[in-house]
């Protein structure tokens, strides 16, 4: 009976819709990680970046009563945080992992401080939310009328569609533009890139700022669509899951998207199973993290095989 319930749930349109909805914030952050990694810069600070941008996205949307301004503010906050990591790691020669970790710690505590400073609220912004602050949902013409498919793919936030469009944009940026060529050259061999006149430092700054912008939109997605307000546990490890998605996707935009969908599936499965009788809520909560570990083990094994072939 339990298995039958589970199968009915997995093959329902609402489950497909949930997967896409949950995948998007992970995908934004995974693409952010892809761009940074291509330039040889590891952006560990995705979690903190998303925390800050999700808060400031909501605040600016509230102050202007305009969701677009909120998304833009979240993006700018993401870029600024990318710049901060860049200054510490590239200019001041701090260990970039430590710089990113510091941003994550600051994101956990600093956001609560800023929330109280600007609004006097503690813990969440639910009382501020208005419909104008939330990103609009889009019904896709023709597709919305198709049974099942319309229920799965239509009616998502404008940012949901943007996350999947950005997969193509990031791929084009990396493989079809001069900037993308410089980013990849710097990431593969910074000395060789430097010897042909590429400014390594400038290229890495640009990459980590693009990375920050993408993570910033992911933060806005969480507070201005997914949760419909900001709270202290809003990002819930998605920045770290995105790092795993980037690694599993071999550092490529399309690979990162497929890995993000896998994590989206695992999270959606966990969420839906909580409502079914007979499943332990603790066991269910562990599903996304178990999938992350399995994914990383598979990735590590494939990398070891590659390394052995090369040697």
Helices and strands as residue ranges (DSSP letters): H 2-10, H 13-38, H 46-64, H 67-86, I 87-91, H 96-119, G 126-128, G 131-133, E 137-138, G 143-145, H 149-153, E 156-157, H 158-176, H 178-188, H 190-195, H 200-221, I 222-226, H 238-248, H 253-273, H 281-285, H 287-310
